[in-house]
């Protein structure tokens, strides 16, 4: 077996799909060719990494709650536990808040405020999900998030604003904001989207309980 | 004779409970996001409740459940393809493959250090949906080609050739160096903006 044949047969060999005679040839070539041995090492390493890609666990109690909700909803002949895309389980877990906004195809020239107040516990991280529905893809949308005193985005401590650019896809987009209040009573959080000279501003308030 | 609800409740729970973890895991590999995976599992459970007799009879429940989840996902992709604009630091740009190897590291260790989870995950997101699916189910989750064929209805031969192309593409992406998101969108990382990006966590929408 030459190097080219080794490399052609390497994946089937590692998959255990190679017949025995060919497998022996692969092993023989591997033992005598450093270059092909290095190729094999890289493939094995990549496979090991792929197998170790983690799955984040579901929210605490989700699986049991999902079965229970299935039984309850089936009993009621209702089938929309998930109607709001995870809101039920999120509220049950008490760690996530959802705020839903509708984004028109083109951002309006005048800011439009939608204000809701949500509760939060001092020094306890809470993720707020702002849902934006856009009728078409908007590229290079600038997002600015402004925070009141004492309120921080987790990972960006000490910042009163964070801004970045992104693409808003057609359909539903979710902006996840992990928020923690370090001092004070909370206040208004502003999220502003700018696109091609137009902007839309969303505002919601967090109140420490 | 109809089965009373009192009789069905424990049966459904008993039947489905051993599979829930794997169902969630499978759903996560399809959707790529925890909340969407939970929604997918919840929707499938609602469907399964009326098919519990079938579930009790199937010889290969893992494959059968995989097919139910996969079909639900394919039939309602939009529902499970919500784009998330998560506020995160850019893990890809910071994932350099050229970290200095430890002295005396073996060939295997050197190769392992080259393919960090962050880098490989980032590269995976650049694959097409078809390639991503085969890699995630086969190379990540360990489903066999035969099982994936039963789950997806895609012919065995198609899956094998697709697997090979997907691996080659993945290797090419990793060989190119750090994988950069949104490179084709024309977005610039201007000085006025933070080094943040929105993560379209769904199905290879990084482009």
Interface residues (C-beta under 8 A of the other chain):
Chain A: X11 X37 X38 X41 X42 X44 X45 X46 X47 X48 X49 X50 X51 X52 X53 X54 X55 X56 X58 X59 X62 X63 X66 X67 X69 X70 X71 X73 X74 X75 X79 X81 X82 X85 X86 X89 X90 X132 X139 X140 X142 X143 X145 X153 X155 X156 X162 X163 X164 X165 X166 X167 X168 X169 X171 X172 X173 X174 X175 X176 X177 X178
Chain B: X5 X9 X12 X13 X16 X17 X20 X21 X24 X25 X28 X29 X34 X35 X36 X37 X38 X39 X41 X42 X43 X45 X46 X48 X49 X50 X78 X79 X81 X82 X83 X84 X85 X86 X87 X88 X89 X107 X108 X110 X111 X112 X114 X115 X116 X117 X120 X121 X124 X135 X139 X140 X142 X164 X167 X170 X171 X174 X182 X185 X186 X187 X188 X189 X190 X192 X193 X194 X196 X197 X198 X200 X205
